[in-house]
């Protein structure tokens, strides 16, 4: 049995979980999210917790979905209560970041500033060379951070580019002088 899937999800105060025909709707203080239901699993919602059990314990597809669906639902519940955020650093001479409403403007050494429009539900905050992306949907926050990071990936020689705050860039030695003479 899935070790993650069999753990119950505790519901914090102010969070409401509704089971629909093919989706689970989670409402909380920060907003509402939905995640798809899996027909191979049974969902049981009580006042203080949600448990997910398998209909067929022998089926491999059911086992694969068990932990996944529990984690997706737990992320929805955490998102509507606390939210998610990721911090990125813009490193390089002349590299800058500015946030204007739902638009992130980046100066990344190109001939023009790069403009990224944030989708609904995602907020950005710039402090110097740090950019913090936050929202209630964990997947959307991670997707936006990856999209911004791809604009100028960190390079291994000087470390210039956009990197996650806790990311470690493996550095390479530059050209060495004449060899073997």
ZADO-1210 file (C-alpha; in nm, 4 decimals, padded with zeros to 6 digits):
<atoms>
<atom x="00.0000" y="00.0000" z="00.0000" code="UNK" pos="1"/>
<atom x="00.1147" y="00.3531" z="-00.0717" code="UNK" pos="2"/>
<atom x="00.2751" y="00.5021" z="00.2354" code="UNK" pos="3"/>
<atom x="00.1801" y="00.8552" z="00.1316" code="UNK" pos="4"/>
<atom x="-00.1698" y="00.7619" z="00.0136" code="UNK" pos="5"/>
<atom x="-00.2792" y="00.6033" z="00.3402" code="UNK" pos="6"/>
<atom x="-00.2014" y="00.9161" z="00.5460" code="UNK" pos="7"/>
<atom x="-00.5153" y="01.1180" z="00.6273" code="UNK" pos="8"/>
<atom x="-00.5206" y="01.4875" z="00.5343" code="UNK" pos="9"/>
<atom x="-00.6167" y="01.7088" z="00.8275" code="UNK" pos="10"/>
<atom x="-00.8496" y="01.9979" z="00.7453" code="UNK" pos="11"/>
<atom x="-00.7557" y="02.3308" z="00.9063" code="UNK" pos="12"/>
<atom x="-01.0234" y="02.5683" z="01.0356" code="UNK" pos="13"/>
<atom x="-01.2085" y="02.7501" z="00.7584" code="UNK" pos="14"/>
<atom x="-01.1357" y="02.4931" z="00.4845" code="UNK" pos="15"/>
<atom x="-01.4287" y="02.3264" z="00.3114" code="UNK" pos="16"/>
<atom x="-01.3936" y="02.0214" z="00.0830" code="UNK" pos="17"/>
<atom x="-01.6760" y="01.9250" z="-00.1544" code="UNK" pos="18"/>
<atom x="-01.6816" y="01.6091" z="-00.3638" code="UNK" pos="19"/>
<atom x="-01.8362" y="01.6642" z="-00.7071" code="UNK" pos="20"/>
<atom x="-01.9076" y="01.4308" z="-00.9978" code="UNK" pos="21"/>
<atom x="-01.5481" y="01.4277" z="-01.1257" code="UNK" pos="22"/>
<atom x="-01.3696" y="01.7009" z="-00.9235" code="UNK" pos="23"/>
<atom x="-01.2889" y="01.7873" z="-00.5633" code="UNK" pos="24"/>
<atom x="-01.3453" y="02.1535" z="-00.4782" code="UNK" pos="25"/>
<atom x="-01.1476" y="02.3039" z="-00.1898" code="UNK" pos="26"/>
<atom x="-01.2459" y="02.6449" z="-00.0484" code="UNK" pos="27"/>
<atom x="-01.0430" y="02.8327" z="00.2092" code="UNK" pos="28"/>
<atom x="-00.9457" y="03.1803" z="00.3299" code="UNK" pos="29"/>
<atom x="-00.7156" y="03.2514" z="00.0303" code="UNK" pos="30"/>
<atom x="-00.9493" y="03.1261" z="-00.2446" code="UNK" pos="31"/>
<atom x="-01.0703" y="02.8045" z="-00.4018" code="UNK" pos="32"/>
<atom x="-00.9019" y="02.5296" z="-00.6041" code="UNK" pos="33"/>
<atom x="-01.0163" y="02.2136" z="-00.7772" code="UNK" pos="34"/>
<atom x="-00.8453" y="01.8837" z="-00.8469" code="UNK" pos="35"/>
<atom x="-00.9793" y="01.5897" z="-01.0498" code="UNK" pos="36"/>
<atom x="-01.1290" y="01.2836" z="-00.8800" code="UNK" pos="37"/>
<atom x="-00.9997" y="00.9364" z="-00.9593" code="UNK" pos="38"/>
<atom x="-01.2636" y="00.6671" z="-01.0112" code="UNK" pos="39"/>
<atom x="-01.0288" y="00.3990" z="-00.8759" code="UNK" pos="40"/>
<atom x="-01.0285" y="00.5547" z="-00.5275" code="UNK" pos="41"/>
<atom x="-01.2846" y="00.6207" z="-00.2520" code="UNK" pos="42"/>
<atom x="-01.2822" y="00.9642" z="-00.0882" code="UNK" pos="43"/>
<atom x="-01.4179" y="01.0085" z="00.2645" code="UNK" pos="44"/>
<atom x="-01.4614" y="01.3622" z="00.3976" code="UNK" pos="45"/>
<atom x="-01.5300" y="01.4257" z="00.7670" code="UNK" pos="46"/>
<atom x="-01.5279" y="01.7500" z="00.9661" code="UNK" pos="47"/>
<atom x="-01.1577" y="01.7312" z="01.0527" code="UNK" pos="48"/>
<atom x="-00.9927" y="01.5073" z="00.7907" code="UNK" pos="49"/>
<atom x="-01.0039" y="01.3557" z="00.4420" code="UNK" pos="50"/>
<atom x="-00.9017" y="00.9948" z="00.3793" code="UNK" pos="51"/>
<atom x="-00.8466" y="00.8274" z="00.0444" code="UNK" pos="52"/>
<atom x="-00.8680" y="00.4492" z="00.0104" code="UNK" pos="53"/>
<atom x="-00.8340" y="00.2121" z="-00.2836" code="UNK" pos="54"/>
<atom x="-01.1330" y="00.0284" z="-00.4273" code="UNK" pos="55"/>
<atom x="-00.9105" y="-00.2535" z="-00.5568" code="UNK" pos="56"/>
<atom x="-00.5951" y="-00.3210" z="-00.3541" code="UNK" pos="57"/>
<atom x="-00.4403" y="-00.5553" z="-00.6127" code="UNK" pos="58"/>
<atom x="-00.4527" y="-00.3273" z="-00.9189" code="UNK" pos="59"/>
<atom x="-00.1281" y="-00.1534" z="-01.0152" code="UNK" pos="60"/>
<atom x="-00.3006" y="00.1514" z="-01.1695" code="UNK" pos="61"/>
<atom x="-00.4888" y="00.2074" z="-00.8443" code="UNK" pos="62"/>
<atom x="-00.1645" y="00.1918" z="-00.6485" code="UNK" pos="63"/>
<atom x="-00.0060" y="00.4472" z="-00.8805" code="UNK" pos="64"/>
<atom x="-00.2940" y="00.6907" z="-00.8386" code="UNK" pos="65"/>
<atom x="-00.3282" y="00.6547" z="-00.4606" code="UNK" pos="66"/>
<atom x="-00.0314" y="00.8627" z="-00.3480" code="UNK" pos="67"/>
<atom x="-00.0618" y="01.1065" z="-00.6378" code="UNK" pos="68"/>
<atom x="-00.4250" y="01.1999" z="-00.5723" code="UNK" pos="69"/>
<atom x="-00.3650" y="01.2336" z="-00.1973" code="UNK" pos="70"/>
<atom x="-00.0711" y="01.4697" z="-00.2603" code="UNK" pos="71"/>
<atom x="-00.2650" y="01.6787" z="-00.5136" code="UNK" pos="72"/>
<atom x="-00.5508" y="01.7197" z="-00.2658" code="UNK" pos="73"/>
<atom x="-00.3097" y="01.8016" z="00.0195" code="UNK" pos="74"/>
<atom x="-00.1455" y="02.0697" z="-00.2012" code="UNK" pos="75"/>
<atom x="-00.4877" y="02.2237" z="-00.2702" code="UNK" pos="76"/>
<atom x="-00.5660" y="02.2364" z="00.1019" code="UNK" pos="77"/>
<atom x="-00.2269" y="02.3883" z="00.1856" code="UNK" pos="78"/>
<atom x="-00.2611" y="02.6376" z="-00.1000" code="UNK" pos="79"/>
<atom x="-00.5960" y="02.7776" z="00.0143" code="UNK" pos="80"/>
<atom x="-00.4708" y="02.8155" z="00.3727" code="UNK" pos="81"/>
<atom x="-00.1029" y="02.9220" z="00.3482" code="UNK" pos="82"/>
<atom x="-00.0245" y="02.9578" z="-00.0221" code="UNK" pos="83"/>
<atom x="00.3028" y="02.8797" z="-00.1979" code="UNK" pos="84"/>
<atom x="00.5975" y="03.0995" z="-00.2935" code="UNK" pos="85"/>
<atom x="00.9351" y="03.0631" z="-00.4613" code="UNK" pos="86"/>
<atom x="01.2203" y="03.3115" z="-00.4582" code="UNK" pos="87"/>
<atom x="01.4559" y="03.3588" z="-00.7507" code="UNK" pos="88"/>
<atom x="01.7783" y="03.5597" z="-00.7827" code="UNK" pos="89"/>
<atom x="01.8832" y="03.7583" z="-01.0901" code="UNK" pos="90"/>
<atom x="02.2640" y="03.7556" z="-01.1000" code="UNK" pos="91"/>
<atom x="02.4759" y="03.9520" z="-01.3471" code="UNK" pos="92"/>
<atom x="02.6130" y="04.2980" z="-01.4184" code="UNK" pos="93"/>
<atom x="02.3247" y="04.5210" z="-01.5242" code="UNK" pos="94"/>
<atom x="02.0638" y="04.2499" z="-01.4676" code="UNK" pos="95"/>
<atom x="01.7521" y="04.3964" z="-01.3035" code="UNK" pos="96"/>
<atom x="01.3980" y="04.2965" z="-01.2173" code="UNK" pos="97"/>
<atom x="01.0922" y="04.5187" z="-01.1702" code="UNK" pos="98"/>
<atom x="00.7265" y="04.4367" z="-01.1051" code="UNK" pos="99"/>
<atom x="00.4490" y="04.6614" z="-01.2363" code="UNK" pos="100"/>
<atom x="00.1080" y="04.5194" z="-01.1474" code="UNK" pos="101"/>
<atom x="00.0834" y="04.1769" z="-01.3111" code="UNK" pos="102"/>
<atom x="00.3847" y="04.2380" z="-01.5390" code="UNK" pos="103"/>
<atom x="00.7434" y="04.1412" z="-01.4557" code="UNK" pos="104"/>
<atom x="01.0056" y="04.3414" z="-01.6467" code="UNK" pos="105"/>
<atom x="01.3533" y="04.1889" z="-01.6630" code="UNK" pos="106"/>
<atom x="01.6766" y="04.3433" z="-01.7918" code="UNK" pos="107"/>
<atom x="01.8883" y="04.0381" z="-01.8789" code="UNK" pos="108"/>
<atom x="02.1633" y="04.1696" z="-02.1044" code="UNK" pos="109"/>
<atom x="01.9525" y="04.1618" z="-02.4198" code="UNK" pos="110"/>
<atom x="01.9041" y="04.4718" z="-02.6370" code="UNK" pos="111"/>
<atom x="01.5516" y="04.5085" z="-02.4976" code="UNK" pos="112"/>
<atom x="01.3777" y="04.4436" z="-02.1650" code="UNK" pos="113"/>
<atom x="01.1997" y="04.1078" z="-02.1373" code="UNK" pos="114"/>
<atom x="00.8370" y="04.1392" z="-02.0277" code="UNK" pos="115"/>
<atom x="00.6520" y="03.8472" z="-01.8646" code="UNK" pos="116"/>
<atom x="00.2790" y="03.8726" z="-01.7969" code="UNK" pos="117"/>
<atom x="00.1639" y="03.6845" z="-01.4882" code="UNK" pos="118"/>
<atom x="-00.1551" y="03.4756" z="-01.5056" code="UNK" pos="119"/>
<atom x="-00.4517" y="03.5369" z="-01.2755" code="UNK" pos="120"/>
<atom x="-00.3834" y="03.4112" z="-00.9221" code="UNK" pos="121"/>
<atom x="-00.0057" y="03.4682" z="-00.9318" code="UNK" pos="122"/>
<atom x="00.1627" y="03.7618" z="-00.7596" code="UNK" pos="123"/>
<atom x="00.5209" y="03.8826" z="-00.7883" code="UNK" pos="124"/>
<atom x="00.7346" y="04.0986" z="-00.5616" code="UNK" pos="125"/>
<atom x="01.0796" y="04.2350" z="-00.6446" code="UNK" pos="126"/>
<atom x="01.3374" y="04.3327" z="-00.3823" code="UNK" pos="127"/>
<atom x="01.6646" y="04.4365" z="-00.5446" code="UNK" pos="128"/>
<atom x="01.7762" y="04.1397" z="-00.7508" code="UNK" pos="129"/>
<atom x="01.5356" y="03.8950" z="-00.5816" code="UNK" pos="130"/>
<atom x="01.2005" y="03.8039" z="-00.7329" code="UNK" pos="131"/>
<atom x="00.9361" y="03.6256" z="-00.5263" code="UNK" pos="132"/>
<atom x="00.6517" y="03.4503" z="-00.7093" code="UNK" pos="133"/>
<atom x="00.3544" y="03.3490" z="-00.4928" code="UNK" pos="134"/>
<atom x="00.0040" y="03.2086" z="-00.5316" code="UNK" pos="135"/>
<atom x="-00.2348" y="02.9402" z="-00.4091" code="UNK" pos="136"/>
<atom x="-00.1750" y="02.6889" z="-00.6911" code="UNK" pos="137"/>
<atom x="00.1559" y="02.5059" z="-00.6394" code="UNK" pos="138"/>
<atom x="00.1774" y="02.3873" z="-00.9999" code="UNK" pos="139"/>
<atom x="00.1149" y="02.7348" z="-01.1436" code="UNK" pos="140"/>
<atom x="00.3750" y="02.8958" z="-00.9140" code="UNK" pos="141"/>
<atom x="00.6372" y="02.6379" z="-01.0170" code="UNK" pos="142"/>
<atom x="00.5457" y="02.6698" z="-01.3841" code="UNK" pos="143"/>
<atom x="00.5852" y="03.0503" z="-01.3816" code="UNK" pos="144"/>
<atom x="00.9204" y="03.0263" z="-01.2022" code="UNK" pos="145"/>
<atom x="01.0445" y="02.7737" z="-01.4588" code="UNK" pos="146"/>
<atom x="00.9247" y="02.9962" z="-01.7442" code="UNK" pos="147"/>
<atom x="01.1085" y="03.2986" z="-01.5999" code="UNK" pos="148"/>
<atom x="01.4230" y="03.0931" z="-01.5304" code="UNK" pos="149"/>
<atom x="01.4328" y="02.9719" z="-01.8932" code="UNK" pos="150"/>
<atom x="01.4709" y="03.3322" z="-02.0133" code="UNK" pos="151"/>
<atom x="01.8338" y="03.3350" z="-01.8954" code="UNK" pos="152"/>
<atom x="01.9488" y="03.0072" z="-01.7415" code="UNK" pos="153"/>
<atom x="02.2481" y="03.0337" z="-01.5056" code="UNK" pos="154"/>
<atom x="02.5732" y="02.9619" z="-01.6846" code="UNK" pos="155"/>
<atom x="02.8506" y="02.7569" z="-01.5197" code="UNK" pos="156"/>
<atom x="03.1474" y="02.9937" z="-01.5728" code="UNK" pos="157"/>
<atom x="03.0463" y="03.3197" z="-01.4044" code="UNK" pos="158"/>
<atom x="02.7092" y="03.2089" z="-01.2631" code="UNK" pos="159"/>
<atom x="02.5167" y="03.4818" z="-01.4485" code="UNK" pos="160"/>
<atom x="02.1472" y="03.4276" z="-01.5048" code="UNK" pos="161"/>
<atom x="01.8276" y="03.3580" z="-01.3130" code="UNK" pos="162"/>
<atom x="01.8443" y="03.0911" z="-01.0446" code="UNK" pos="163"/>
<atom x="01.6318" y="02.9710" z="-00.7563" code="UNK" pos="164"/>
<atom x="01.7339" y="03.1109" z="-00.4176" code="UNK" pos="165"/>
<atom x="01.8534" y="02.7764" z="-00.2760" code="UNK" pos="166"/>
<atom x="01.9914" y="02.6396" z="-00.6064" code="UNK" pos="167"/>
<atom x="02.3613" y="02.5578" z="-00.6249" code="UNK" pos="168"/>
<atom x="02.5258" y="02.6193" z="-00.9619" code="UNK" pos="169"/>
<atom x="02.8161" y="02.3861" z="-01.0392" code="UNK" pos="170"/>
<atom x="03.0970" y="02.6102" z="-01.1503" code="UNK" pos="171"/>
<atom x="03.3530" y="02.5220" z="-01.4168" code="UNK" pos="172"/>
<atom x="03.7059" y="02.6502" z="-01.4541" code="UNK" pos="173"/>
<atom x="03.7543" y="02.8828" z="-01.7503" code="UNK" pos="174"/>
<atom x="04.0141" y="02.8423" z="-02.0195" code="UNK" pos="175"/>
<atom x="04.3489" y="02.7452" z="-01.8830" code="UNK" pos="176"/>
<atom x="04.6652" y="02.8748" z="-02.0492" code="UNK" pos="177"/>
<atom x="04.8822" y="02.6836" z="-02.2976" code="UNK" pos="178"/>
<atom x="04.8972" y="02.3169" z="-02.2070" code="UNK" pos="179"/>
<atom x="05.1858" y="02.0779" z="-02.2439" code="UNK" pos="180"/>
<atom x="05.4644" y="02.3141" z="-02.3598" code="UNK" pos="181"/>
</atoms>
